[in-house]
Amino acid sequence: MTSEVAVLGAGMHPWGKWGRSFVAYGVAAARAALTDAGLEWRDVGSIVGADTVRGGYPGYVAGATFAKALGWQGARVTSVYAACASGAQAVNTARAQILSGLADVVLVVGADAAPKGFFRPAGGDRPDDPDWLRFRVLGATNPTYFGLYARRRMAVHGDTPEDFAQVKVKNAAMGALNPNARYRKRVTAEEVAASAVVADPLRLLDICATSDGGAAVVLSSMEFARRHGIVDPVRIRAVSTVTPRYPSTVLDLPDIATDSAVAVEPGDDTFRESIARAAYEEAGVGPEDVSLAEVYDLSTALELQWYEDLGLCGEGEGAKLLREGATALGGRIPVNASGGLASFGEAVPAQAIAQVCELTWQLRGAAGDRQVAGARVAISANQGLFGHGSAVIAVR
């Protein structure tokens, strides 16, 4: 049995603050993906919805919500919740259904209408919930965590606020070329430095916003694609959904303590490194084969960390890779050619699907002015709360 599935269609609703229901964004993205695939909603055998969330908890039954909005037609339905990794895990669920023979065509949809400001915990007392604890015990909002992580990179690797600012400059330049991005204006390092301090050393332009938006992909078996005359589709070759491994020696969101390494030696890989390694092993490729990457740049400092976690450079060399221009459009390994979260903001259940949309358009050679020349292998990566890791490798 082949381990690949075809990406027949990709579609998005532009990111922004539109004041509408998340359902409207998801339906628009779904219809765009179906049109791109040349299929009708009635051709879909299964729909997988990435749950819309509020403060770490599911707010809606997304799969059935989208199926109802598109029109009940009897499709199999699934809803997936994995915080920021929801979209990639929804893709993985769809892939599993296709490879197991449960469905030939699966529609994957994620959308959100996010609140303004940083995400807050849901109400009530939940002392067994690490996300609730880090808000209530430490007062550690997401920007607080981002700032602490940036400080760690500065202390351990010598990164500077100027390095962080250049990540924003790079991503804003690429987001300016993306019609689906919320922020389509280039910025300078001076403008980043002049923006308000949010969590020292990070400033307002170092941290992603919360946004409304939607994304969808249509996946199928390779046999279905061939029957419909699509002989060389973009293919998903691997999806990594690993969890952390005990013990961990580095604080990571949302945990508020590290595991003890007294009795057990730490593993060779960090959690995020293991996400990428599992994807590479499944796909039979390595970082040297990758043409481009889409990573979860919740903050500028976290993007630099992903360079190392994906094996695009050695430990502590992320800022050096950036300074060399390797991760910019036209560089050796462009990262976040879409503009990333810096240009989109977070629409939690949609963003990992949006990453797959970007990989698809890049591998098709259909990304317009932000096209990465000769793209053949692409990887996306993000990390959801509570130990949800995800990465997707697509090829053509």
N, C-alpha and C positions, 0 to 999 in steps of 0.2 A: 504494500500500500504506500502510495506517495505521501510524503509529509507536507507537501505544498498545497496551498489553496490559492485561487486566482482572485485578484482584486478587479472586479468588473466595473465598479463605479465609485466615485468619491464626490462628496458634496458638502458645502458649508453654508451656514447663515453667517454673515459678517459679524464680527465682535463689536461691542459698544455698550451703551446704556440706553436701551430702546424702550423700556417701560412696558414690555409685553410679557406674556406667560412663557415659561421655558418650553411649553408644548409647541407654541408657534414657531420657535427657532428650530426645534427638532424636526418638525414636520417639513419645514422649508428645506432643511439640510437633507432629509430623507428623499424628498421628491427630486432634489438636484442630483443626488447619487443614483437614483433609479433612472433618471433621464440620461445621465452619463453612461450608465450600463446598458441602455437601450432596452430596459425591462419595465413591466408594469408591476404595481403593488401586488396584483393577484398572482404574479409569477413567483412571489417570495414564499418559501416554505416555513421560514422561521424568522422571528424578530428578537433581537437581544438589545435591551435598553440598559444603558449605564445610568444608575440612579442619581437623581438630583439630590444634593445633600444640604444640610444646614448645620453648621457647627460640629460636623463629624458624624451626623446621623442621617439615615435616609429620610427624605421628606415626601417622596412620591413613589408609586409603583411604576417605574418609568417604562418598562417593556409593554405592559398592557395599556398604559396611558397613550403611548405612541400608536399602538395597534388600533385603539379605538378612534384616535384622531384621523388616522389614515383610512379607516373603514374596516369594520370587522369582516374578515374573510377566512377565519379558521386557522391562521398560521400558528405554529408552535410559538410559545412566548417564554422569555426568560428575562429576569431583572438581575443586574450585577451591582454589587456595592464593594468598592475597594478604595474609597476616598480618591485621591488624585490618580490612582492607578486604575480606576473603574473602567475607563475607556479601553485600555489595553487588555484588561481581563475580560471585557465583553468581546473583544476581537478573538481572544483565546477560546472563549466559550463557543463562539460561532464556528471557529476552525474545528474544534472538537466535534461539533455536531455534523459538520460536513464530512470529516474524515471517518466518522463512525457510520455514516450512511443515513443519519436521521433526516438530513435535508440536503438538497442540491444547491439551493440559493438561500443565503441568510443576509438580512439587513441588520446592521449594527448602528445604533443611534445614541447620541449623548447630547444633552443641552442643559443650560442653566440660566437663571435670571438671578444673579448673585446680589446680595445686599451691598450697600456702600461700606467702605472702610474695611478693616481686617475682619476675618471670620471670628465669630464669638462662639463659645460653647453653648449647647442647648441647655435649657433650664433644668433645674432639679439637682439633687445631690447624688453623685456617682463616684464614690471613693475607689471603686475598682476599675475606673476608666482612666487610663494614663493621659488622655487628652484633656479631660476635665481637671485632673490633678495638676497638670503643668500650667493651666490657666489660674486655678484657684490657690494652689500652694506656692507657686513661683511667680505668678503674674506674668508668665512667659507667653506673650502673644507671638504670632508668627514673625513679625519684624524683629522682636527681641531675639528669637532663635537665629534668624538670619544674621543679625549683628554679631552674636557670639561666634557663629561659624566663621564669619569674616575675620574676627579678631584672632581666631585660632590659626587661620591661614597666614595672617600677618606674622604671628609669633613663630610658627613652625617653618613656614616656607619663604618668608620675606616679602609676601605680596604687599602691595601698597594701595591706598585709595585711588591713586591714578590708574592702576591696573584695572580695578573694578569699574571705574568710569569708562575705560576703553571698551569693556564688554557692552555697555549700554550704547556707546557710540556705534559700534559694529552692528548690533542688532537693530538699532533704529534705522540705520542706512538700508538694511535689507527689508525691514518692515515697511519702509516708505515705498517699496516696490510691490507690496502685496495688497490687492484690493480688499481682502477679507480682514486685514488688520485694523484694530481700533485706533492705534496711534501711527500715523503715516507721515511723520515729520522727522527729519534728521536732527540730531542734537550734537552739540560739541562737548568736549570734556569740561570746558569752562562752565557750561550750563548745568552739567551734572554736579560739579563742585559748588555751584551757587544755589542749588536746590536745598530745601530744608533738611536738617538732620532728623532722621526718624529713629534709628538705632545705631549709634556711633560704632563703626565708622561709616555706616551706610546712610545715604541720603535718599530723598524721595525718588529720584530717578534711578536709583540702584535697585528698587524693589518693585515687583510687579503689582498691578492693580487687580481689583475684582471686576469681572465683566459679565455681560450677557453674551450668549453665542450658542451655536450648535454645529455639530459635525456628524457625518454619516458615511459609511462605506457599505458597498454591496460585495459580498464574498461568494464564491462558488467553488465547486469541485473543478478540477482541471478537465475532467471529461465533459462536464456541462459547457465549459468555455469552448472546448474544441468543437462540440456539436453546434455551437452558435457562431462558428467561424472565427473565433478569437484564438489565434495560434501562438501568439507571443505576449500574454498578459503580464503585468506586474504580478509577482507571486510572493506571498508571505511564506518564508521558509522556517522561521523560528519565532516563538513567543516565550519569553522567560517570565515566570511568576513566582520566583523563589522567595523564601522568608529568611530572616537573619539566622545566624548560627552562633550558639553560645561558645565561649564568652566574647563579649564586645568590650573593647577598651576605650572607645570614643563615644561621648555623649551624642545621641542622635534623636531628632524629633520623632515621637513625642515623649520618649523616655526621659526621666529626670534623674537617673542614676546609671552608671555603667555596671556591667556584670563583673563579678569577682573573677580574676584570672589566677588566683592563688593555687587552685587545685588542677586547673586545666589550662594548657597553653593556648593562647589565641590562635585562630586559623591564619592561613597565609593571606586571605582576602578579607577586606571589609565587606559590609553588606552590599553597598552599591557596586563594588567590584564583582561580587558574586552574581549580581543580576546580569551584568554584561557577559561574564564568563559563561554562564549557562546558555545564553542566547548564541554566543559564538560557537560553542560546542555542538549545539543542536543543528545550527546552520552549516557547520563545516567550513566556516570562514574565520578570519582573525581580523584584528583592528587594521592590519596592513592592507586588507582588501576593501575597506570601507571608503565609499566616495563622498558621503556626507552623513551628518548626524543631526537629529533633532532632540534636544535635551530640555529638561524641566528647569528653566532658569528663574526660579522663584526670586532669586536675587542674583546680582552680578557675580558675587563671590561663589555662589553655588554652581554657576556655569563652569567656572574654572576648575572646580572639583570634579565635575563630570568628565572633563577632558582626560583627567588621570584615571578615573574609574572605568572609562571605556577603553583604556589602553592606548589612547591617541598620543600619549607622551608618558614619560616616567613620573614617579611621585615627586611632587613639588615643582614640576616643570610646566604647569598649566599657564602661568602668566608669561613664561618665556615663549610658549607656543603662540599665545595671543599677540605678543609684541612683534613676533616674526611675520604676522599677517597670515599664518597658516589657516586660521579658522574663519577668515573673511571670505566673501565671495571672490573667486579667482585664486584663492589659496589652495594649499595641498589638501586640506580636509575641512571644507566649510561646515560650520556648526550653526544651527538655527538660521538657515537661509530663509525661512518663513518670516523671520523677525522675532520668533520666540515669544515667551510670555512678556518680555519687555515691550513688545509691540501689540500683543493681544490682551494681556491680563488673564486672570484665572476664570474660566467657566468650567468648574471642576470636572464634571463627568464627560465633558466634550473634548478637553484639551488633548488627551492621549489619542483620541480618534482623529483629531485635527492633525496631530503629528503624522499619523498614517496617511492621511490625505496628502500632506506635503511630500512624504516619501513617494507616494504614487505618482503625483504630478512630476516630480523631479525625475523619476525613473522612466516615465513616458517621454521626457523631453518637452513637457508642456507647462513649465513653470515661468515662462515669459522672461522678463528682464532679470529675474533672480535665478535663472537656470544655472545649475552646476554642470559644466561641460562633461560629457562622457559618463554620466552617473550610471553605475551598474549594481552597486550594493549599498544599501542605506540602513541605518539603525536609528531607532528612537529609544528613549530611556526616561523613566521617571520613577518616583518613589511615593507611595501612598502611606498615610498614617497607619499605625498598628502593625507595621511589618509587611506591607504589600509592596513587593518589588515588581517592576515590569519593564520589559524591553521587547521591541519588535524588530525583526530583521526582514527586509523586503529586498527582492532581487529582480533583475530582468536580464 
